[in-house]
């Protein structure tokens, strides 16, 4: 069963900022970044427990083409995405959101 995915407001802002940065680097790259994120979100929705737990009940899925991780929790029948962050960012940033 595929679970519903819900993005927190902060995640939407993080994604918009990252996509804008990639788009400045090369036209179309921001869209490619968002496509990779969406593909991973579909995978998470289908198989949420495949990805490792990294802090309490928060899991992380790594985006391979871009150096980002998707941090999420499984809550009943919903995936709650708490952060989408570049791998070099301070992990306390997403831990404060959980």
N, CA, C and O atoms as a GROMACS GRO file, in nm:
protein
  392
    1UNK      N    1   0.084  -0.118   0.000
    1UNK     CA    2   0.000   0.000   0.000
    1UNK      C    3   0.089   0.125   0.000
    1UNK      O    4   0.181   0.137   0.081
    2UNK      N    5   0.060   0.215  -0.089
    2UNK     CA    6   0.135   0.340  -0.098
    2UNK      C    7   0.081   0.439   0.004
    2UNK      O    8  -0.040   0.462   0.012
    3UNK      N    9   0.171   0.496   0.082
    3UNK     CA   10   0.131   0.591   0.186
    3UNK      C   11   0.123   0.733   0.129
    3UNK      O   12   0.187   0.765   0.029
    4UNK      N   13   0.044   0.816   0.195
    4UNK     CA   14   0.035   0.957   0.159
    4UNK      C   15   0.163   1.026   0.206
    4UNK      O   16   0.215   0.995   0.312
    5UNK      N   17   0.212   1.120   0.127
    5UNK     CA   18   0.331   1.197   0.163
    5UNK      C   19   0.289   1.341   0.191
    5UNK      O   20   0.221   1.404   0.111
    6UNK      N   21   0.332   1.390   0.307
    6UNK     CA   22   0.302   1.529   0.345
    6UNK      C   23   0.434   1.601   0.371
    6UNK      O   24   0.517   1.554   0.448
    7UNK      N   25   0.452   1.716   0.305
    7UNK     CA   26   0.572   1.798   0.324
    7UNK      C   27   0.541   1.908   0.424
    7UNK      O   28   0.440   1.977   0.412
    8UNK      N   29   0.628   1.926   0.521
    8UNK     CA   30   0.613   2.040   0.611
    8UNK      C   31   0.646   2.168   0.534
    8UNK      O   32   0.716   2.164   0.433
    9UNK      N   33   0.595   2.280   0.582
    9UNK     CA   34   0.616   2.408   0.515
    9UNK      C   35   0.765   2.438   0.497
    9UNK      O   36   0.806   2.489   0.392
   10UNK      N   37   0.846   2.408   0.597
   10UNK     CA   38   0.990   2.432   0.587
   10UNK      C   39   1.053   2.355   0.472
   10UNK      O   40   1.146   2.402   0.408
   11UNK      N   41   1.001   2.235   0.447
   11UNK     CA   42   1.053   2.151   0.340
   11UNK      C   43   1.023   2.215   0.205
   11UNK      O   44   1.109   2.218   0.116
   12UNK      N   45   0.902   2.265   0.189
   12UNK     CA   46   0.867   2.332   0.064
   12UNK      C   47   0.961   2.450   0.038
   12UNK      O   48   1.002   2.473  -0.075
   13UNK      N   49   0.993   2.524   0.143
   13UNK     CA   50   1.086   2.637   0.130
   13UNK      C   51   1.227   2.589   0.097
   13UNK      O   52   1.295   2.647   0.012
   14UNK      N   53   1.272   2.482   0.164
   14UNK     CA   54   1.404   2.424   0.135
   14UNK      C   55   1.414   2.381  -0.011
   14UNK      O   56   1.514   2.407  -0.078
   15UNK      N   57   1.310   2.315  -0.060
   15UNK     CA   58   1.310   2.267  -0.199
   15UNK      C   59   1.311   2.382  -0.298
   15UNK      O   60   1.383   2.377  -0.398
   16UNK      N   61   1.233   2.484  -0.271
   16UNK     CA   62   1.230   2.600  -0.361
   16UNK      C   63   1.368   2.667  -0.366
   16UNK      O   64   1.414   2.706  -0.474
   17UNK      N   65   1.432   2.682  -0.251
   17UNK     CA   66   1.564   2.744  -0.246
   17UNK      C   67   1.668   2.661  -0.322
   17UNK      O   68   1.746   2.715  -0.400
   18UNK      N   69   1.668   2.531  -0.299
   18UNK     CA   70   1.765   2.444  -0.365
   18UNK      C   71   1.742   2.440  -0.516
   18UNK      O   72   1.837   2.447  -0.593
   19UNK      N   73   1.616   2.429  -0.557
   19UNK     CA   74   1.586   2.426  -0.701
   19UNK      C   75   1.627   2.556  -0.768
   19UNK      O   76   1.679   2.555  -0.879
   20UNK      N   77   1.604   2.668  -0.702
   20UNK     CA   78   1.644   2.798  -0.757
   20UNK      C   79   1.796   2.806  -0.772
   20UNK      O   80   1.847   2.856  -0.872
   21UNK      N   81   1.869   2.755  -0.673
   21UNK     CA   82   2.015   2.757  -0.680
   21UNK      C   83   2.063   2.673  -0.798
   21UNK      O   84   2.148   2.717  -0.875
   22UNK      N   85   2.008   2.551  -0.812
   22UNK     CA   86   2.049   2.465  -0.924
   22UNK      C   87   2.011   2.528  -1.058
   22UNK      O   88   2.086   2.517  -1.155
   23UNK      N   89   1.898   2.592  -1.064
   23UNK     CA   90   1.855   2.657  -1.188
   23UNK      C   91   1.952   2.769  -1.227
   23UNK      O   92   1.975   2.792  -1.346
   24UNK      N   93   2.007   2.838  -1.129
   24UNK     CA   94   2.107   2.943  -1.157
   24UNK      C   95   2.236   2.883  -1.212
   24UNK      O   96   2.307   2.948  -1.290
   25UNK      N   97   2.267   2.760  -1.172
   25UNK     CA   98   2.389   2.696  -1.220
   25UNK      C   99   2.377   2.655  -1.366
   25UNK      O  100   2.471   2.670  -1.445
   26UNK      N  101   2.259   2.603  -1.402
   26UNK     CA  102   2.234   2.561  -1.540
   26UNK      C  103   2.084   2.556  -1.562
   26UNK      O  104   2.010   2.500  -1.481
   27UNK      N  105   2.039   2.614  -1.672
   27UNK     CA  106   1.897   2.613  -1.702
   27UNK      C  107   1.846   2.469  -1.711
   27UNK      O  108   1.904   2.386  -1.780
   28UNK      N  109   1.738   2.442  -1.641
   28UNK     CA  110   1.678   2.310  -1.639
   28UNK      C  111   1.724   2.222  -1.524
   28UNK      O  112   1.658   2.123  -1.491
   29UNK      N  113   1.837   2.256  -1.462
   29UNK     CA  114   1.890   2.172  -1.355
   29UNK      C  115   1.801   2.176  -1.232
   29UNK      O  116   1.790   2.076  -1.160
   30UNK      N  117   1.737   2.288  -1.206
   30UNK     CA  118   1.644   2.296  -1.094
   30UNK      C  119   1.527   2.200  -1.110
   30UNK      O  120   1.483   2.137  -1.014
   31UNK      N  121   1.477   2.188  -1.234
   31UNK     CA  122   1.368   2.094  -1.262
   31UNK      C  123   1.416   1.950  -1.248
   31UNK      O  124   1.344   1.863  -1.198
   32UNK      N  125   1.539   1.924  -1.292
   32UNK     CA  126   1.595   1.790  -1.277
   32UNK      C  127   1.609   1.754  -1.129
   32UNK      O  128   1.582   1.640  -1.090
   33UNK      N  129   1.651   1.849  -1.049
   33UNK     CA  130   1.661   1.828  -0.904
   33UNK      C  131   1.525   1.790  -0.846
   33UNK      O  132   1.513   1.692  -0.772
   34UNK      N  133   1.422   1.868  -0.880
   34UNK     CA  134   1.288   1.839  -0.828
   34UNK      C  135   1.236   1.705  -0.877
   34UNK      O  136   1.166   1.635  -0.803
   35UNK      N  137   1.268   1.667  -1.001
   35UNK     CA  138   1.228   1.535  -1.052
   35UNK      C  139   1.291   1.423  -0.969
   35UNK      O  140   1.224   1.324  -0.938
   36UNK      N  141   1.419   1.439  -0.934
   36UNK     CA  142   1.486   1.339  -0.851
   36UNK      C  143   1.421   1.329  -0.713
   36UNK      O  144   1.404   1.220  -0.659
   37UNK      N  145   1.386   1.443  -0.657
   37UNK     CA  146   1.320   1.445  -0.526
   37UNK      C  147   1.185   1.373  -0.535
   37UNK      O  148   1.154   1.290  -0.450
   38UNK      N  149   1.106   1.405  -0.638
   38UNK     CA  150   0.975   1.340  -0.654
   38UNK      C  151   0.988   1.190  -0.672
   38UNK      O  152   0.910   1.113  -0.615
   39UNK      N  153   1.085   1.147  -0.750
   39UNK     CA  154   1.107   1.004  -0.770
   39UNK      C  155   1.136   0.935  -0.637
   39UNK      O  156   1.082   0.828  -0.609
   40UNK      N  157   1.220   0.997  -0.556
   40UNK     CA  158   1.252   0.937  -0.426
   40UNK      C  159   1.132   0.940  -0.333
   40UNK      O  160   1.111   0.845  -0.257
   41UNK      N  161   1.052   1.045  -0.337
   41UNK     CA  162   0.932   1.050  -0.253
   41UNK      C  163   0.835   0.938  -0.290
   41UNK      O  164   0.772   0.881  -0.201
   42UNK      N  165   0.823   0.905  -0.418
   42UNK     CA  166   0.739   0.792  -0.459
   42UNK      C  167   0.794   0.662  -0.404
   42UNK      O  168   0.718   0.577  -0.357
   43UNK      N  169   0.926   0.646  -0.409
   43UNK     CA  170   0.988   0.524  -0.354
   43UNK      C  171   0.963   0.514  -0.203
   43UNK      O  172   0.930   0.408  -0.151
   44UNK      N  173   0.979   0.626  -0.135
   44UNK     CA  174   0.954   0.628   0.010
   44UNK      C  175   0.810   0.592   0.039
   44UNK      O  176   0.783   0.514   0.131
   45UNK      N  177   0.716   0.646  -0.038
   45UNK     CA  178   0.574   0.618  -0.016
   45UNK      C  179   0.543   0.470  -0.035
   45UNK      O  180   0.458   0.415   0.034
   46UNK      N  181   0.613   0.405  -0.129
   46UNK     CA  182   0.590   0.262  -0.156
   46UNK      C  183   0.659   0.171  -0.055
   46UNK      O  184   0.603   0.069  -0.016
   47UNK      N  185   0.780   0.208  -0.013
   47UNK     CA  186   0.858   0.122   0.077
   47UNK      C  187   0.926   0.207   0.184
   47UNK      O  188   1.048   0.220   0.184
   48UNK      N  189   0.850   0.263   0.275
   48UNK     CA  190   0.906   0.359   0.371
   48UNK      C  191   1.005   0.301   0.471
   48UNK      O  192   1.091   0.373   0.521
   49UNK      N  193   0.996   0.173   0.499
   49UNK     CA  194   1.082   0.115   0.602
   49UNK      C  195   1.215   0.065   0.547
   49UNK      O  196   1.298   0.015   0.623
   50UNK      N  197   1.237   0.078   0.417
   50UNK     CA  198   1.361   0.034   0.355
   50UNK      C  199   1.478   0.122   0.396
   50UNK      O  200   1.591   0.074   0.408
   51UNK      N  201   1.453   0.249   0.417
   51UNK     CA  202   1.560   0.345   0.445
   51UNK      C  203   1.590   0.349   0.594
   51UNK      O  204   1.500   0.333   0.676
   52UNK      N  205   1.717   0.369   0.630
   52UNK     CA  206   1.757   0.356   0.770
   52UNK      C  207   1.707   0.469   0.860
   52UNK      O  208   1.688   0.583   0.818
   53UNK      N  209   1.686   0.431   0.983
   53UNK     CA  210   1.651   0.528   1.087
   53UNK      C  211   1.781   0.595   1.131
   53UNK      O  212   1.881   0.528   1.156
   54UNK      N  213   1.779   0.730   1.139
   54UNK     CA  214   1.901   0.803   1.173
   54UNK      C  215   1.891   0.879   1.305
   54UNK      O  216   1.993   0.918   1.362
   55UNK      N  217   1.769   0.900   1.353
   55UNK     CA  218   1.750   0.972   1.479
   55UNK      C  219   1.608   0.944   1.527
   55UNK      O  220   1.511   0.980   1.461
   56UNK      N  221   1.599   0.880   1.642
   56UNK     CA  222   1.468   0.842   1.696
   56UNK      C  223   1.387   0.771   1.588
   56UNK      O  224   1.430   0.667   1.538
   57UNK      N  225   1.272   0.824   1.551
   57UNK     CA  226   1.190   0.758   1.450
   57UNK      C  227   1.200   0.827   1.314
   57UNK      O  228   1.111   0.812   1.229
   58UNK      N  229   1.307   0.903   1.292
   58UNK     CA  230   1.327   0.972   1.165
   58UNK      C  231   1.419   0.890   1.076
   58UNK      O  232   1.524   0.841   1.120
   59UNK      N  233   1.378   0.875   0.951
   59UNK     CA  234   1.455   0.798   0.853
   59UNK      C  235   1.514   0.891   0.748
   59UNK      O  236   1.470   1.005   0.732
   60UNK      N  237   1.615   0.841   0.677
   60UNK     CA  238   1.678   0.922   0.574
   60UNK      C  239   1.694   0.841   0.446
   60UNK      O  240   1.742   0.728   0.447
   61UNK      N  241   1.653   0.903   0.335
   61UNK     CA  242   1.676   0.847   0.202
   61UNK      C  243   1.771   0.942   0.130
   61UNK      O  244   1.750   1.063   0.127
   62UNK      N  245   1.876   0.886   0.071
   62UNK     CA  246   1.978   0.966   0.003
   62UNK      C  247   1.942   0.978  -0.145
   62UNK      O  248   1.904   0.881  -0.210
   63UNK      N  249   1.955   1.102  -0.195
   63UNK     CA  250   1.938   1.127  -0.338
   63UNK      C  251   2.077   1.110  -0.400
   63UNK      O  252   2.171   1.179  -0.362
   64UNK      N  253   2.090   1.018  -0.496
   64UNK     CA  254   2.224   0.987  -0.546
   64UNK      C  255   2.277   1.088  -0.647
   64UNK      O  256   2.397   1.113  -0.650
   65UNK      N  257   2.193   1.143  -0.728
   65UNK     CA  258   2.242   1.238  -0.829
   65UNK      C  259   2.279   1.373  -0.769
   65UNK      O  260   2.368   1.442  -0.818
   66UNK      N  261   2.211   1.411  -0.663
   66UNK     CA  262   2.236   1.537  -0.595
   66UNK      C  263   2.271   1.504  -0.450
   66UNK      O  264   2.218   1.407  -0.395
   67UNK      N  265   2.358   1.582  -0.386
   67UNK     CA  266   2.402   1.548  -0.250
   67UNK      C  267   2.302   1.589  -0.142
   67UNK      O  268   2.334   1.669  -0.054
   68UNK      N  269   2.182   1.534  -0.150
   68UNK     CA  270   2.075   1.569  -0.057
   68UNK      C  271   2.019   1.443   0.007
   68UNK      O  272   2.026   1.334  -0.049
   69UNK      N  273   1.963   1.462   0.126
   69UNK     CA  274   1.891   1.356   0.194
   69UNK      C  275   1.750   1.402   0.225
   69UNK      O  276   1.725   1.520   0.251
   70UNK      N  277   1.657   1.308   0.221
   70UNK     CA  278   1.518   1.334   0.259
   70UNK      C  279   1.498   1.271   0.396
   70UNK      O  280   1.516   1.151   0.412
   71UNK      N  281   1.462   1.352   0.494
   71UNK     CA  282   1.440   1.307   0.631
   71UNK      C  283   1.290   1.302   0.656
   71UNK      O  284   1.220   1.400   0.634
   72UNK      N  285   1.242   1.187   0.703
   72UNK     CA  286   1.097   1.170   0.716
   72UNK      C  287   1.063   1.076   0.831
   72UNK      O  288   1.146   1.000   0.881
   73UNK      N  289   0.937   1.085   0.872
   73UNK     CA  290   0.881   0.995   0.974
   73UNK      C  291   0.759   0.925   0.915
   73UNK      O  292   0.687   0.981   0.833
   74UNK      N  293   0.738   0.802   0.959
   74UNK     CA  294   0.618   0.728   0.921
   74UNK      C  295   0.520   0.742   1.036
   74UNK      O  296   0.548   0.700   1.148
   75UNK      N  297   0.405   0.802   1.007
   75UNK     CA  298   0.301   0.823   1.108
   75UNK      C  299   0.172   0.760   1.057
   75UNK      O  300   0.102   0.817   0.974
   76UNK      N  301   0.141   0.642   1.108
   76UNK     CA  302   0.024   0.565   1.065
   76UNK      C  303   0.029   0.542   0.914
   76UNK      O  304   0.114   0.466   0.867
   77UNK      N  305  -0.059   0.607   0.838
   77UNK     CA  306  -0.063   0.587   0.692
   77UNK      C  307  -0.007   0.707   0.616
   77UNK      O  308  -0.035   0.726   0.498
   78UNK      N  309   0.073   0.788   0.685
   78UNK     CA  310   0.127   0.910   0.625
   78UNK      C  311   0.278   0.916   0.644
   78UNK      O  312   0.331   0.882   0.749
   79UNK      N  313   0.346   0.962   0.540
   79UNK     CA  314   0.488   0.995   0.548
   79UNK      C  315   0.495   1.145   0.571
   79UNK      O  316   0.442   1.222   0.491
   80UNK      N  317   0.560   1.188   0.678
   80UNK     CA  318   0.578   1.330   0.706
   80UNK      C  319   0.725   1.363   0.679
   80UNK      O  320   0.814   1.316   0.750
   81UNK      N  321   0.749   1.443   0.576
   81UNK     CA  322   0.884   1.483   0.541
   81UNK      C  323   0.919   1.605   0.626
   81UNK      O  324   0.853   1.709   0.617
   82UNK      N  325   1.023   1.591   0.708
   82UNK     CA  326   1.060   1.699   0.800
   82UNK      C  327   1.174   1.785   0.745
   82UNK      O  328   1.192   1.899   0.788
   83UNK      N  329   1.252   1.732   0.650
   83UNK     CA  330   1.361   1.811   0.591
   83UNK      C  331   1.409   1.746   0.463
   83UNK      O  332   1.404   1.624   0.446
   84UNK      N  333   1.456   1.830   0.372
   84UNK     CA  334   1.532   1.789   0.255
   84UNK      C  335   1.656   1.876   0.259
   84UNK      O  336   1.649   1.997   0.235
   85UNK      N  337   1.770   1.814   0.289
   85UNK     CA  338   1.890   1.893   0.316
   85UNK      C  339   2.011   1.844   0.240
   85UNK      O  340   2.027   1.725   0.213
   86UNK      N  341   2.097   1.939   0.206
   86UNK     CA  342   2.227   1.909   0.148
   86UNK      C  343   2.309   1.833   0.252
   86UNK      O  344   2.300   1.861   0.371
   87UNK      N  345   2.387   1.738   0.206
   87UNK     CA  346   2.464   1.653   0.296
   87UNK      C  347   2.566   1.726   0.381
   87UNK      O  348   2.608   1.674   0.485
   88UNK      N  349   2.608   1.845   0.340
   88UNK     CA  350   2.709   1.917   0.417
   88UNK      C  351   2.649   2.008   0.524
   88UNK      O  352   2.722   2.071   0.601
   89UNK      N  353   2.517   2.015   0.531
   89UNK     CA  354   2.453   2.102   0.630
   89UNK      C  355   2.458   2.040   0.769
   89UNK      O  356   2.470   1.919   0.785
   90UNK      N  357   2.450   2.125   0.868
   90UNK     CA  358   2.450   2.083   1.009
   90UNK      C  359   2.325   2.001   1.038
   90UNK      O  360   2.214   2.052   1.020
   91UNK      N  361   2.339   1.876   1.084
   91UNK     CA  362   2.222   1.792   1.109
   91UNK      C  363   2.130   1.845   1.219
   91UNK      O  364   2.014   1.804   1.227
   92UNK      N  365   2.180   1.934   1.302
   92UNK     CA  366   2.091   1.990   1.405
   92UNK      C  367   1.976   2.067   1.342
   92UNK      O  368   1.870   2.084   1.403
   93UNK      N  369   1.997   2.113   1.220
   93UNK     CA  370   1.892   2.189   1.153
   93UNK      C  371   1.764   2.105   1.136
   93UNK      O  372   1.654   2.152   1.164
   94UNK      N  373   1.780   1.981   1.089
   94UNK     CA  374   1.660   1.899   1.073
   94UNK      C  375   1.616   1.836   1.204
   94UNK      O  376   1.497   1.812   1.224
   95UNK      N  377   1.709   1.809   1.295
   95UNK     CA  378   1.671   1.750   1.423
   95UNK      C  379   1.581   1.843   1.502
   95UNK      O  380   1.496   1.798   1.579
   96UNK      N  381   1.598   1.973   1.485
   96UNK     CA  382   1.511   2.069   1.554
   96UNK      C  383   1.368   2.065   1.501
   96UNK      O  384   1.277   2.114   1.567
   97UNK      N  385   1.349   2.006   1.385
   97UNK     CA  386   1.215   1.999   1.325
   97UNK      C  387   1.138   1.874   1.367
   97UNK      O  388   1.018   1.864   1.344
   98UNK      N  389   1.207   1.779   1.429
   98UNK     CA  390   1.139   1.653   1.463
   98UNK      C  391   1.070   1.661   1.597
   98UNK      O  392   1.009   1.564   1.641
   0.00000   0.00000   0.00000
